[in-house]
Amino acid sequence: MAIGASSAKAGEETDTITEGAHTPQFRRRLGRADLRAVPEARRELRELLRHWGRPGRSEIAELLTSELVTNALVHTDDDAVLTAVVSPRGLRVEVRDFVARRPRLNAPEASEDTHGRGLVLVQSLADAWGVRPHGVGKSVWFELGAEAA
């Protein structure tokens, strides 16, 4: 699934939640360094996933989404776009930013209480994850199957 640039102007948010005959999904533009977007993204994902998966799967999805959104907002100096899609296979979440620098998977140091664990969590808890380059920037994504243990 490719994520294209949002039609919103820089600094504007676009929220799209689609359900019904179509695949349930949402897309949201994240403003540069706007960390208020993290709990808002969790809330939107929670709403999208309210009837999805085995117990605990949506909570894992919220945690991993928080990590990807936070990374994009803290480690880039630009907007980002969050997309979540529920399909028969499961959930796919992508955060696209517009900075080419790839994220690094580091083992967190004991002296760093809250930093350096995001991608380790994604690697540990997601069924699949990765980084995909774009012409401008990249997408960091993860997938969760609804029925995985």
KEKE-3310 file (N, C-alpha, C; in steps of 0.2 Angstrom, whole numbers, plus 5000, padded with zeros to 4 digits):
npx = (5004:5004:5007:5002:5006:4997:4982:4980:4985:5001:5002:4989:4976:4970:4957:4952:4940:4935:4922:4911:4906:4918:4936:4939:4948:4959:4966:4978:4985:5000:5005:5020:5031:5021:5016:5004:4997:5000:4992:4979:4980:4981:4968:4960:4964:4960:4946:4944:4947:4938:4930:4939:4950:4958:4957:4968:4975:4972:4977:4990:4992:4989:5000:5011:5008:5009:5022:5028:5022:5027:5041:5042:5038:5047:5060:5061:5060:5048:5031:5021:5012:4999:4993:4981:4975:4963:4961:4956:4967:4973:4979:4987:4998:5005:5018:5022:5035:5044:5058:5073:5082:5085:5077:5085:5088:5091:5099:5092:5101:5105:5105:5096:5081:5068:5070:5074:5068:5057:5058:5063:5052:5042:5049:5048:5035:5027:5019:5025:5037:5044:5054:5051:5058:5053:5051:5053:5057:5051:5042:5038:5032:5020:5013:4999:4992:4975:4971:4983:4992)
npy = (4994:5010:5027:5042:5060:5070:5080:5091:5107:5112:5110:5109:5098:5082:5071:5056:5043:5028:5017:5003:4996:4997:4995:4997:5011:5025:5041:5053:5069:5074:5087:5097:5093:5092:5086:5083:5076:5063:5056:5059:5052:5039:5038:5039:5027:5018:5019:5015:5002:4996:4984:4974:4960:4949:4949:4962:4964:4977:4986:4983:4988:5001:5005:5003:5012:5024:5024:5025:5037:5046:5045:5050:5063:5068:5065:5071:5086:5090:5088:5074:5059:5049:5033:5020:5004:4992:4976:4960:4952:4958:4972:4986:4999:5014:5027:5041:5051:5066:5066:5060:5052:5037:5028:5021:5006:5004:4997:5001:5012:5009:5021:5029:5033:5035:5035:5028:5016:5014:5008:4995:4990:4990:4981:4969:4967:4968:4959:4960:4972:4987:4998:5009:5017:5033:5044:5057:5057:5044:5029:5021:5006:4995:4978:4969:4954:4950:4939:4934:4927)
npz = (5000:4995:5002:4997:4995:5006:5002:5009:5015:5021:5038:5040:5046:5041:5043:5040:5041:5036:5033:5032:5016:5011:5014:5031:5037:5041:5039:5043:5044:5051:5061:5060:5073:5083:5096:5102:5093:5096:5107:5101:5089:5094:5100:5088:5082:5091:5090:5077:5078:5087:5086:5082:5080:5092:5110:5117:5105:5099:5108:5108:5095:5096:5105:5097:5086:5093:5095:5082:5077:5087:5085:5071:5073:5083:5078:5065:5056:5051:5043:5044:5039:5044:5042:5043:5040:5040:5035:5028:5031:5042:5052:5045:5048:5044:5044:5036:5033:5028:5026:5022:5030:5037:5050:5065:5072:5088:5103:5118:5130:5147:5154:5148:5151:5144:5131:5114:5113:5105:5091:5095:5102:5092:5083:5092:5095:5083:5069:5057:5050:5044:5034:5021:5007:4999:4985:4991:5007:5018:5023:5038:5044:5051:5053:5060:5063:5065:5073:5079:5092)
capx = (5000:5008:5004:5004:5005:4990:4980:4980:4991:5005:4999:4982:4975:4965:4955:4947:4939:4930:4920:4905:4907:4925:4940:4940:4954:4959:4972:4978:4991:5002:5009:5027:5033:5015:5015:4997:4994:5001:4986:4974:4981:4979:4961:4957:4965:4955:4939:4944:4948:4934:4928:4944:4955:4958:4959:4975:4978:4971:4981:4997:4992:4989:5006:5016:5007:5011:5030:5030:5020:5032:5047:5041:5037:5053:5066:5061:5058:5043:5025:5020:5005:4998:4988:4979:4970:4961:4959:4955:4973:4975:4980:4993:4999:5011:5019:5026:5038:5047:5065:5076:5086:5081:5077:5090:5086:5097:5097:5092:5105:5101:5105:5091:5075:5062:5072:5078:5065:5052:5058:5063:5045:5039:5052:5046:5028:5023:5020:5030:5038:5049:5055:5051:5059:5049:5055:5055:5056:5051:5037:5039:5026:5020:5007:4997:4986:4969:4971:4989:4992)
capy = (5000:5017:5033:5048:5066:5073:5086:5096:5111:5111:5113:5107:5091:5079:5065:5052:5037:5025:5010:5000:4992:4998:4993:5002:5014:5032:5044:5059:5073:5076:5093:5097:5093:5093:5080:5082:5071:5056:5054:5059:5046:5033:5038:5037:5020:5014:5019:5011:4995:4994:4977:4971:4956:4946:4954:4964:4966:4984:4989:4983:4992:5008:5007:5004:5018:5029:5024:5027:5044:5050:5045:5054:5070:5070:5064:5074:5093:5091:5085:5067:5057:5042:5029:5014:5001:4985:4971:4953:4950:4961:4979:4989:5006:5017:5034:5043:5058:5069:5066:5053:5049:5031:5027:5016:5001:5004:4994:5007:5012:5009:5028:5033:5031:5034:5036:5023:5009:5013:5003:4989:4988:4988:4974:4964:4966:4968:4953:4962:4979:4989:5005:5010:5024:5036:5050:5062:5054:5037:5026:5016:5003:4988:4974:4965:4950:4950:4933:4931:4926)
capz = (5000:4995:5004:4994:4999:5007:4998:5014:5015:5027:5045:5041:5048:5037:5046:5035:5043:5031:5035:5028:5011:5010:5020:5037:5037:5042:5037:5047:5043:5058:5060:5063:5081:5086:5100:5104:5088:5098:5110:5096:5084:5098:5100:5082:5080:5095:5087:5071:5080:5092:5085:5078:5083:5099:5116:5117:5099:5097:5113:5105:5089:5099:5107:5091:5082:5096:5094:5075:5077:5091:5081:5065:5075:5086:5074:5059:5057:5045:5044:5043:5037:5047:5038:5046:5036:5042:5030:5031:5033:5048:5052:5043:5050:5041:5046:5031:5034:5022:5028:5019:5035:5039:5057:5067:5077:5093:5109:5122:5135:5153:5156:5144:5154:5140:5124:5111:5114:5100:5086:5098:5103:5085:5081:5096:5095:5077:5065:5052:5050:5039:5031:5013:5005:4994:4982:4996:5013:5019:5027:5043:5044:5054:5052:5065:5061:5070:5077:5082:5100)
cpx = (5004:5004:5007:5004:4998:4988:4979:4986:4995:5002:4992:4981:4970:4963:4950:4946:4933:4928:4914:4908:4915:4929:4941:4947:4953:4966:4972:4985:4993:5007:5016:5028:5027:5013:5008:4994:4995:4994:4980:4974:4979:4971:4957:4958:4960:4948:4939:4944:4944:4931:4933:4949:4954:4959:4966:4978:4978:4975:4988:4997:4993:4997:5011:5014:5009:5019:5031:5028:5025:5038:5047:5041:5044:5059:5066:5059:5053:5036:5026:5013:5005:4992:4987:4974:4969:4958:4958:4961:4975:4975:4987:4993:5006:5012:5024:5028:5041:5054:5068:5080:5082:5082:5082:5087:5092:5094:5097:5098:5102:5101:5099:5084:5069:5064:5075:5074:5059:5052:5060:5057:5042:5042:5049:5039:5024:5024:5025:5031:5043:5049:5055:5052:5054:5054:5057:5052:5055:5044:5040:5033:5026:5013:5006:4991:4981:4969:4977:4989:4997)
cpy = (5006:5022:5038:5054:5068:5079:5092:5101:5110:5114:5111:5100:5088:5072:5062:5045:5034:5018:5008:4995:4992:4996:4999:5005:5022:5034:5051:5063:5075:5082:5093:5098:5094:5086:5078:5077:5064:5053:5054:5053:5039:5032:5036:5030:5016:5014:5015:5004:4992:4987:4973:4966:4953:4951:4955:4966:4974:4988:4989:4988:5000:5010:5008:5010:5024:5030:5027:5035:5048:5051:5050:5062:5073:5070:5067:5081:5094:5088:5078:5065:5050:5039:5022:5011:4994:4982:4964:4950:4952:4969:4981:4997:5008:5025:5036:5050:5060:5070:5060:5049:5043:5030:5021:5012:5001:5000:5000:5006:5012:5016:5032:5030:5030:5035:5029:5016:5008:5008:4996:4986:4986:4981:4968:4962:4965:4961:4954:4970:4981:4997:5005:5017:5027:5041:5055:5059:5046:5035:5021:5013:4997:4985:4970:4960:4950:4945:4930:4931:4932)
cpz = (5000:4998:5000:4998:5000:5003:5003:5013:5021:5033:5046:5043:5043:5041:5041:5039:5038:5033:5030:5022:5009:5015:5025:5037:5040:5040:5040:5045:5050:5057:5063:5070:5085:5090:5103:5099:5091:5101:5105:5091:5088:5098:5094:5080:5085:5093:5081:5072:5085:5092:5082:5083:5090:5104:5116:5111:5097:5102:5110:5099:5091:5101:5101:5087:5086:5095:5087:5075:5081:5087:5075:5068:5079:5082:5067:5060:5051:5047:5043:5041:5040:5043:5042:5042:5039:5036:5032:5033:5040:5048:5049:5045:5047:5043:5041:5033:5027:5022:5026:5024:5037:5047:5059:5073:5082:5099:5114:5128:5142:5156:5153:5146:5149:5132:5121:5111:5109:5095:5089:5100:5097:5083:5085:5096:5088:5073:5060:5052:5046:5038:5024:5011:5000:4991:4987:5003:5013:5023:5032:5044:5049:5053:5058:5062:5067:5075:5080:5089:5103)
residu = (MET:ALA:ILE:GLY:ALA:SER:SER:ALA:LYS:ALA:GLY:GLU:GLU:THR:ASP:THR:ILE:THR:GLU:GLY:ALA:HIS:THR:PRO:GLN:PHE:ARG:ARG:ARG:LEU:GLY:ARG:ALA:ASP:LEU:ARG:ALA:VAL:PRO:GLU:ALA:ARG:ARG:GLU:LEU:ARG:GLU:LEU:LEU:ARG:HIS:TRP:GLY:ARG:PRO:GLY:ARG:SER:GLU:ILE:ALA:GLU:LEU:LEU:THR:SER:GLU:LEU:VAL:THR:ASN:ALA:LEU:VAL:HIS:THR:ASP:ASP:ASP:ALA:VAL:LEU:THR:ALA:VAL:VAL:SER:PRO:ARG:GLY:LEU:ARG:VAL:GLU:VAL:ARG:ASP:PHE:VAL:ALA:ARG:ARG:PRO:ARG:LEU:ASN:ALA:PRO:GLU:ALA:SER:GLU:ASP:THR:HIS:GLY:ARG:GLY:LEU:VAL:LEU:VAL:GLN:SER:LEU:ALA:ASP:ALA:TRP:GLY:VAL:ARG:PRO:HIS:GLY:VAL:GLY:LYS:SER:VAL:TRP:PHE:GLU:LEU:GLY:ALA:GLU:ALA:ALA)
# end
